[in-house]
């Protein structure tokens, strides 16, 4: 089991629930826009949020942002250690840095000392796109071994400063390399791991990459907090993360919709009905399994584990609960009948 750190009031690692993260794409110095986006992320289920801090104007704004939101705030910093010190003064809940690009040992120590004094953890964020040149030459490119060696080198920098309140990430855009790096890292250290596939792309492919790269590791017991990186509204990252956690059997946040893929036995136009059920379940928070099946012959049997479900036929369909048929209804009433049964649960 990994060590546990606290990001604000949210525990990460040590057996705590997998925390869902995202990152704002607003200009951090625009406090109003950033706070509005974070409120939308909070409503979607985000539990930790990160903002970019590219300059002192952004660093000077994070305190006001933190006071206006309800979840922990992480400051993402590169190159300038003074930005990290300012964000610590402003009251952020975590600093994300790459100690190797902050500068001299004295500058790394200054950041470590400030974070220790204020009880703020540091995430060492190694990225395939910014690996050290000597490691790229040593390993012939971005490899899992290079990512892990970089991460552990940065860990040693912080440990030399007597700082141990650490979280690690080793992200790249290659899913196999990404997964291997995290697997190796989990064997070499017990620091909590922040999972993600960087530059995963637009939702169409990005969610698939993240489901494999994040969900696959979670199913192996690797990982303590996740961020699904998508070229999209950050709120979409939260919905994707929740679905990944549900699919991995780790965390249920609302209904689990199961639906058969349809075949020649399907007795009705099922796909639009399944889509309508999915749409109407979006506001439901009950941790239930709902089934939409294609035929009345196999539907209730194949989906007997579902809390409630429907199966269609010619002009009518069945409503069932845990494999037991409740009643028949006209096809046009199927979705309404299903939702009525869900209300009873």
N, C-alpha and C positions, 0 to 999 in steps of 0.2 A: 504494500500500500504506500502511496506517495505521502510526503509531508503535507501539512495543511498551512495555507496562508490565508489571510483575511484581506479582501479587497473591499474596503469600507465595512459594511455589515455582512457581506457575502463571503462565506467560506469557499475556498477552492482547494481541492485535494483532500487527502485523508479520509476518503469515503463520503465526502459531501456530495450532494446532487450535482450533476453536470450543469455548470452555469452557461447560459446562452449570452453571447456577446455580439455586438455589431460596432460599426464605426461610422461617424457622421461624414457626409460629403459636402457639408456647408463650409463656408469660411469661418473658422473658429472666432475670429475677431468680431464677426457679426453675431453678437450674443442672442439677439431675438430669433434669428433664423435657426441658429444651432439649438436653442432651447426648444423651439417649436418642433424640430425634427426629433429631438430626444423624447419629447412627450409622446410623439407618435410611436416611437420605438418602445417606450414603456407600455403603452396601451396594447401593443402587439405581443408583448411578453419578453422584451429584452431585459436582462438582469445586470449587465455591466456594459458601459458604453465608452468608446474611445474617441478622442478628437485629435486631429493633427495640430502640432504646435511648431510651425515653421519659423516664427519670428516673435519678438518680444510683445508685439501688439496682441498676438494670440495668447501668449503666456499671461499677459495682464488681464485677460478676459475670463480665464478658466474659473476663477473664484466666483464671479457672478453667475456663471453657468452652473457651477456645482450647487450653489445655494438655491437655484430655481428648479432643480430636478430632484428625483426621488431614488435614483439608482447610482451606484458608484461610478466615478468618472476617472478615466485613464488618459494620461497625457502621452502622446506619441512624439518622441523627440529624436532628432538626428543631429550629430556634429557639434552643436553648441551646448556645452554643459550648463551655461548660465540660464538657458531656458528651463532646464530641469530644476535648477535651484529656485527659480521664480515660481514654477508650478507647485513645488513643494510648499513654498510660502503661501500660495493661493489656496491650499487645502485640497489638492487632488487626492484620489484614493490609491492610485498606482502610477508608476512611471514605466513607460516602455522605452527602452534604449538598446542600442548595440554598443556595449562598453568599448569595443574596438574602434569606434569612430568618434568617440567623445573627446579623445585627446590624450594627454599625458596621464601618468599614474596619479598625479596629484589631483587632476580634474575628476578622474573616476572616483577617487577617495572622497572628494568634496561632495559628489552626488550621493555616494553611499552613506557618508556621515549624516547628511541632511535627511535622507530617507529613514535612517535608523532612528534619528532623534524624533521624528514625527510618526514613526510606526507605519511607514509606507513601503509596500513591497515593490520590487523591480521585476519587470518581465524582460528577460534577455530575448530579443527577437532576431533570430538569424534568418536571412532570406537568401534564396538561391541567386537572386539578381545582384546581391551586394556582398558576395563572399570575398574574402581576402585573396589578393592575387597569388600569394605564395601557395595557398591551398588549392586554387584552381590549377596552378602549374603542377603541384604535387600529385593531384588525383586526375588530372587531365580533363577537368570540367566540373560541373555541378553534380556531385555524387552524394549518396547518403553518408559515406564516410567523411567527406569534406564538411558537410553540414554539421555532423555530430562533433567533429574535431573543433570547428569554429565555436559551437555552443559551449563545449567544455572549457575551451580556452578563455572564454568570457566569464564563465563561472569561476574559474581560478582567479581572474582579475578581481572579482567582487569578494571572493573568499580571502584574498590577500588584504582586503580592506576590512576584514572581520564582519562582512555582511553576508547573511545567509537567508534572508527573507525573499526567496527567488522563485520565479516561475519561468519556464522555458518554452520556446517555440522554434521549430526548424522547418520553415515553409518553402516550398518551391512549386512550380506549376506542373511538374510531372508527378502524377499520382503514384506510380510504383516507387519512384525515388523518395517521395514524401513519406509514404508508408514505411519503407525500410528505415529511413532516418529516425522516425519516431519509435519504431520497434527497437532499434539499437540504443537510442537514448534512454528508453524505459528500462533497459537492462543495465545501463551504466550509472544511473542516478535515480534518486527517489524524490527529486524536486517535482512539483506538479507540472503537468504538460498542457499547454494551450494548443489545441489542434486546429488545423485549417489547411486548405489547399489554396495557395495564393494565385492571383491572376486566373481564377477558374473560368472567368468569362461571363457571358450573358446567361440568364436563367436556364435556357434550353440545355446547354451542355454543362454549365457551371454547377447546377444542382446534381447532375449525374456524377461529375468528378468528385464533388463534395460528399455525396452519399457513399461512394466507394471509399474515398480517402479518409473521411472522418468516421463514417458508420462502420467501416471494416475494422478500424483500430478500436473503436469503442466496443465492438463485439468481442475483441480479444482482451478487453480489460485495460486498454491503453488510453489515457487521456482523462483530463479533469475539467476542462472548460473548452468551449468551441466557438469559432466564428466562421460562418459560411460567407466566403467572399464572392460577391456577385456584382457584375456591371449592371446595376439596377438600383431602384429605390432601396435604401437599407432596410426598410420594413420587410421587403421580400426575403432578406437574409434570415430574419427571425422566423417567418413562416416555414422556410426551408429547414432551418435548424430544428424546429419543433417536429417536423415530419421525419427528419433523420433520427431523432431521439426515439420517436414512437416506433419507427420501423425496426430500430435496433433493440426494441423491447426494454429500453432503459427508463423511459419517462413518458407517461401518458398525460397529455395536455389537451383534453377534449376527445371527441369521438375518433375511432379508428374505422374508416370506411373500407370494406372489402367488396369486391365486385368481380364476377367471373369474366373471362376475356371474350365471351360469346363464342358460339359454334353453330353448326347446322341445326342443333336442337332448340336454339333460342326461339321462343315463341312470340316475341314482341320486339318493338323498336327500343331496345334496352339502353343504348348508349346515351341518348338525351335524358332518359330518366335517371341514370346514374349521375350524370352531370348536374341535374337539377337537385338531386339529393345532396351531392357534395356542396352545392351553393347554399342550400338551406341549412346545412349543418355548420356553416362557418361561425355562427354566433353561439353554438352549443358548447358548453364547457364540461358536460358529463363524460367521465372516462368509460365510455361504452364502445362496443363493437357493433357496427351497423352493416348489414349485408344487402346487396342488390344482386340478385341472381337471375340467370337467363331463362330457366325453364322450371316448371312446377314439378317435373319428375325428379331432378337431382338437387334443386335449389335448397330446400330445407335440410336435406341430409348433409350436403357438402358444407353448409354454413351452420351446422348445428351448434357451433360454439358461439355464434353471434348472439348478442343480447336481444336483437330484434332485426327483422329483415323482410324483404319482399321478393317474390319470384313471379314472373309474368307468364301469361298464356294468351291464347287467342281471345281477345276482347275482355279478359278478366285476369286477375292474379291473386296470389296468396299473400297473406301477412302471417309471419310466423315469429315465434319467440323461442330461442334456444332449441331449435329443431322441431318444435311442436306447432302445428298449424292452428292459427287462431280463427281465421275466417277468410272468405273470398270477397273480393270487391271488384267493381268494374275497373278496367285498366286506367281510365282517366282519374280514378280516385286513389290509385296506388300510393303516390307520394304523400298526399294529404293523410291517408290512413297510417302510413309509416310514421309521419311526424306526430300524429296523435298518440301513437304507442310510445314514442320516445318521450313525450311529455309526461307519461305515466310512470316512467322509470325513475 
